[in-house]
Amino acid sequence: MQTTLTLDEQHFQTVAAKARELGTTPEGYVESLIDAANVSFDDLLAPAREGFRRSGATEEDLDAAVAEARRAIREKRDQARRNRPSRGPE
């Protein structure tokens, strides 16, 4: 089934520009938006869940990796704060 979608000039130009940026047609870009709107969070996570299952890692391994990543981020943030020049009285 095909139908016609009517857009005002501003919306059409926005769609056309984004389509060019992505290397597709305006129709293809609109179709991709509709497809993306119909994907569930479970669908998006399915490949990650499968990779995790295949890896043999445990939930404890994942918890430890997340905790380490958080620690590293905090450390980097704190280091950046320490390296900032202090602002004296104005």
Secondary structure, DSSP 8 states (H G I E B T S, - for coil): --------HHHHHHHHHHHHHHTS-HHHHHHHHHHHHT--HHHHHHHHHHHHHHHT--HHHHHHHHHHHHHHHHHHHHHHHHHS------
